Amino acid sequence: MTEQLLRVMNFCVSRDGIACGPGEDQSLEEPFGLPRPERLFSWAGATASWPNRTDPGGSRGLDDYFTRDFPRNIGAEIMGRNKFGPQRGPWQDHDWQGWWGDEPPFRTPVFVMTHHSRPSFTLSDTTFHFVEGDPKTVLEQAKEAAQGQDVRLGGGVTTVRQFLDADLVDTLHVAVAPVELGSGLRLWDSPDELEDRFNHEAVPSASGVVHHLYWRR
Ligand SMILES: NC(=O)c1ccc[n+]([C@@H]2O[C@H](COP(=O)([O-])OP(=O)(O)OC[C@H]3O[C@@H](n4cnc5c(N)ncnc54)[C@H](OP(=O)(O)O)[C@@H]3O)[C@@H](O)[C@H]2O)c1
């Protein structure tokens, strides 16, 4: 059996390393806590394979490759509670079932890390489980659920940093958009800072985004 990887995929940051607004700025209207998050993500939305595309067309170059690759060989996702939604503390509103509507794009088990318990639920072919534990234990759970496929580490920043600190991440793809945001939650100070542990290739795309690819040394 091939090795199961933990993969960060299509994680979007600005040139100054910002992935989203500070946590207190997140709201139902602004999932990313930023007034104009589309500047980080527009490269993916412009591709032919963008799942929410309503009109024909779209680019079929490098950006499209990463958009298409998102579900490939992924059997489970791990995400932090703030990626799942804007509630903080004990769950007050169980009607809130994530940002993604009745058909979440994951189509796998999703492990939402939180210190506050909540029953699992299923929407279409995605089941959300709410788990507390150290990253290694949560990864073991997710790998078992993934049944031999890889596990995607979906973010946000706190969660990705936590798994990086525990040295559990096998590959990362970070898309750096040609914008400066100045403040917010920062993934890194520089794309070079992971090079002690990871091989690193930076591949510029015609859209102006630079795709940074990392894999373990
Ligand atoms: N730019 C991108 O590509 C991208 C991708 C994904 C997400 N985002 C954005 O990132 C933001 C969220 O990031 P974030 O850093 O604020 O939060 P996050 O990583 O999504 O979630 C952090 C929360 O997860 C829970 N948690 C983390 N580790 C845990 C553990 N070991 N055990 C139990 N619970 C644990 C804690 O919640 P409790 O203590 O409350 O339980 C913690 O406050 C959102 O705005 C989202 O839209 C951006």
The ligand as an SDF file (V2000), in Angstrom:
LIG
                    3D

 48 52  0  0  0  0  0  0  0  0999 V2000
   -6.4550   31.5620    2.7910 N   0  0  0  0  0  0  0  0  0  0  0  0
   -6.8500   30.2910    2.7680 C   0  0  0  0  0  0  0  0  0  0  0  0
   -6.5520   29.5330    1.8400 O   0  0  0  0  0  0  0  0  0  0  0  0
   -7.6780   29.7730    3.9070 C   0  0  0  0  0  0  0  0  0  0  0  0
   -7.9010   28.4140    4.0120 C   0  0  0  0  0  0  0  0  0  0  0  0
   -8.6700   27.9510    5.0790 C   0  0  0  0  0  0  0  0  0  0  0  0
   -9.2010   28.8530    5.9870 C   0  0  0  0  0  0  0  0  0  0  0  0
   -8.9630   30.1750    5.8340 N   0  0  0  0  0  0  0  0  0  0  0  0
   -9.5030   31.1550    6.8000 C   0  0  0  0  0  0  0  0  0  0  0  0
   -8.8000   30.9820    8.0130 O   0  0  0  0  0  0  0  0  0  0  0  0
   -9.6100   31.5110    9.0780 C   0  0  0  0  0  0  0  0  0  0  0  0
   -9.6120   30.5040   10.2260 C   0  0  0  0  0  0  0  0  0  0  0  0
   -8.2780   30.3280   10.6740 O   0  0  0  0  0  0  0  0  0  0  0  0
   -7.9240   30.4160   12.2180 P   0  0  0  0  0  0  0  0  0  0  0  0
   -6.4550   30.3590   12.3090 O   0  0  0  0  0  0  0  0  0  0  0  0
   -8.6560   31.5810   12.8030 O   0  0  0  0  0  0  0  0  0  0  0  0
   -8.6290   29.1460   12.8360 O   0  0  0  0  0  0  0  0  0  0  0  0
   -8.6830   27.5920   12.5100 P   0  0  0  0  0  0  0  0  0  0  0  0
   -7.3150   27.0520   12.3510 O   0  0  0  0  0  0  0  0  0  0  0  0
   -9.6630   27.3450   11.4270 O   0  0  0  0  0  0  0  0  0  0  0  0
   -9.3590   27.0790   13.8500 O   0  0  0  0  0  0  0  0  0  0  0  0
   -8.7300   27.2890   15.1110 C   0  0  0  0  0  0  0  0  0  0  0  0
   -9.6420   26.7110   16.1750 C   0  0  0  0  0  0  0  0  0  0  0  0
   -9.7130   25.2940   16.0210 O   0  0  0  0  0  0  0  0  0  0  0  0
   -9.8070   24.6830   17.3090 C   0  0  0  0  0  0  0  0  0  0  0  0
   -8.6080   23.8620   17.5110 N   0  0  0  0  0  0  0  0  0  0  0  0
   -7.3950   24.0020   16.9370 C   0  0  0  0  0  0  0  0  0  0  0  0
   -6.5550   23.0570   17.3860 N   0  0  0  0  0  0  0  0  0  0  0  0
   -7.2470   22.2940   18.2540 C   0  0  0  0  0  0  0  0  0  0  0  0
   -6.9390   21.1640   19.0420 C   0  0  0  0  0  0  0  0  0  0  0  0
   -5.7130   20.6130   19.0290 N   0  0  0  0  0  0  0  0  0  0  0  0
   -7.9120   20.6290   19.8200 N   0  0  0  0  0  0  0  0  0  0  0  0
   -9.1340   21.1750   19.8430 C   0  0  0  0  0  0  0  0  0  0  0  0
   -9.4860   22.2710   19.1120 N   0  0  0  0  0  0  0  0  0  0  0  0
   -8.5560   22.8070   18.3330 C   0  0  0  0  0  0  0  0  0  0  0  0
   -9.8550   25.8050   18.3200 C   0  0  0  0  0  0  0  0  0  0  0  0
  -11.2380   26.1420   18.4760 O   0  0  0  0  0  0  0  0  0  0  0  0
  -12.0110   26.1630   19.9000 P   0  0  0  0  0  0  0  0  0  0  0  0
  -10.9520   26.4430   20.9400 O   0  0  0  0  0  0  0  0  0  0  0  0
  -12.9800   27.2530   19.7720 O   0  0  0  0  0  0  0  0  0  0  0  0
  -12.6550   24.8700   20.0420 O   0  0  0  0  0  0  0  0  0  0  0  0
   -9.1400   26.9320   17.5910 C   0  0  0  0  0  0  0  0  0  0  0  0
   -9.5080   28.2030   18.0780 O   0  0  0  0  0  0  0  0  0  0  0  0
  -11.0010   31.7020    8.5050 C   0  0  0  0  0  0  0  0  0  0  0  0
  -11.1910   33.0980    8.2400 O   0  0  0  0  0  0  0  0  0  0  0  0
  -10.9450   30.9300    7.2060 C   0  0  0  0  0  0  0  0  0  0  0  0
  -11.8570   31.4320    6.2690 O   0  0  0  0  0  0  0  0  0  0  0  0
   -8.1930   30.6610    4.8390 C   0  0  0  0  0  0  0  0  0  0  0  0
  1  2  1  0
  2  3  2  0
  2  4  1  0
  4  5  1  0
  4 48  2  0
  5  6  2  0
  6  7  1  0
  7  8  2  0
  8  9  1  0
  8 48  1  0
  9 10  1  0
  9 46  1  0
 10 11  1  0
 11 12  1  0
 11 44  1  0
 12 13  1  0
 13 14  1  0
 14 15  2  0
 14 16  1  0
 14 17  1  0
 17 18  1  0
 18 19  2  0
 18 20  1  0
 18 21  1  0
 21 22  1  0
 22 23  1  0
 23 24  1  0
 23 42  1  0
 24 25  1  0
 25 26  1  0
 25 36  1  0
 26 27  1  0
 26 35  1  0
 27 28  2  0
 28 29  1  0
 29 30  1  0
 29 35  2  0
 30 31  1  0
 30 32  2  0
 32 33  1  0
 33 34  2  0
 34 35  1  0
 36 37  1  0
 36 42  1  0
 37 38  1  0
 38 39  2  0
 38 40  1  0
 38 41  1  0
 42 43  1  0
 44 45  1  0
 44 46  1  0
 46 47  1  0
M  CHG  2   8   1  16  -1
M  END
$$$$
